């Protein structure tokens, strides 16, 4: 399950080059974890949720600006952080992330399914190798929905909270 924006931001920061090595001695080793620690999606403190989404985004942007001023972030990462915070469930009571899964693919022609060696081909994508049908599951999303009922009512699967910048988990969570 997606539990926090921090996990998504940590992944994005790693991909984007996150922290600058040039004279950035006071930069956190893991900028995504530092952001999640400073501005947890669940609220300012364990017993004090965000008043609203804007308060959460403001916290993220302030912390991001501090990292930027210290030379810890490149320009692309700065934009990504603000965009991902804005497109999150944080501070939105009842909001969830939803994914649409296609589980119809099968793993064909693998002589020993489940042996840990991808020797088959997915029926729904001939360019994807597989070991079991789980390797052939595809997902689209996540998308932000205001309520879980809206998500499930449209045939999607609730995958938790956080940011749309994270990937849908494979395999899908159990209902």
N, C-alpha and C positions, 0 to 999 in steps of 0.2 A: 504494500500500500504506500502511496505517497503520503508522507507525514508532514513535511515542512517545505517551505520555500527554500530553506538553506541547502537542502540536498540538491535541488535543481540548480541553484546558483553555484554551488560548489562544482558541479559538473560543467556548467557553462563557463565558469572562470577557468577551469582546467583546459577546456577546449580553446578558449579565446586567448590564453596566455596570461590571464589574471594578474598576478603580482609581477612587478618589474624588479629585475635583479640589480638594476643600476642604482646603487647608492640608496636603496630602500631598506635600510637596516631596521627601521621601526615598522615595517610592513608585516602583517600577520602571515604565517606560513600557509594558512588555508583561509583565504579571504571569504569564501562561501560560508565556512563554519563561523568565522568572526561575525559576518552579517547576521547569520541565524541566531547567534548568541546575543547580539546587541538588539535585534528586533525579531524575536520569535513569533512565528505566525499565530500561535495561540494567544498571545497577548503580552503586555508589558511585563507582567509577572504571572506566576502560576495562578494567582487568585484575582488577577485584574486583566480582563480581556480588553482588546482595543475598543475604543468608543465607536470607531467606524473605520472603513477602509482607508480613508484619507490620512488618518492618524498613523496607520501602519506604513503607508507609502512614504509619508513625511519622515518617519524614523529611518527607513531604508535610504532615502535620498540624502539625509544628513550624514549618515554613516558613510555612504558612498563618496560624498564630497570630501569628507575627512580623509578617506583612503586616496582619493584623487590628489588632494593637496600634498600628501606625503609622497606622491609619485608611485603609488602601489598599483595603479590600474591604467591600462591603455584606453584610448578613446572608445573603441568598439565595446570593450567590457563595461565601461561607464554607461553607455546607452543600453546595453543588454540588461544590466542590473535594474535600472529604472523601469524598463519595459516589462520585465518579468514580474517585478513587484506590483506594477499596475494591473497586470493580468493574472492576479492571484485571488484566492479565496480569503486571504487574511483580512480580518476585520469585517467580513461579510457574514453575518450570522446565518447559519444554515446552508451556505454555499458549498458546493462540491465540485470535484473534477470528474468528468465522464469520458469514457473511452468506448469506441465501437470495435468489437472484435469479430474477425472472420476465423472461425475454427473449422471450416469445411475442408481445409487442405489435408491431404494425406501424404505420408512419406512412402514413396514408391521405390522399389528396386534396392532396398537396403538388405543385404544378405543376413545381417545379424542386428535387427532393431534393438535399441537399448544398450548396445555395447560401448557407447561413448564415442564411436567413430562415425562421422557423417559420411556415409557412402551411398545414400539414396538421393532422390530428387523430389522436391515438393510438387504436388499435383497442381497447386495454384500459382507456382512460379518456377518454371523450368531452370532458372538461373540460381535457385537456392538449393544448397545441399542440406541434407537432414539425416538424423539418426532415428527420430521418432516424429509422430504427428505434431507434437508440441513445438518442434522446430519450424513448423509450417504455419503457425498462428500469426496473423497479421493484425495490426491495430491502427486505428486512426484517432487522432486527438492527442492530448486531452482537450476537452472543451469545458468552459466554466458554466455551471448552471446554478441558479439561485436556490433550488431545492432538489433534494434527492429524487422526489417523486417525478419531477420534470425529466430528469435523466433516465430513470428506469421506464417511465411512460413512453419514451421515444425509442426504447429498445437498447439503450446504452447501459454500461456497467459503471457504477460508482466506484472510483478507485481511491477516494480519500480527499485530502485537502492539499493546498500548496499552490504551485504556479503551473500555468499551461506550458511553460517553457521546459518542463520535465517530460520525459517519454512515458507512454503508457506501459505499465508493467506486463511482462510476458513471463509465464502464463498469466491469464486474467485472474483476479482474486475470486475465491469461491463465494457463491451467493450467500 
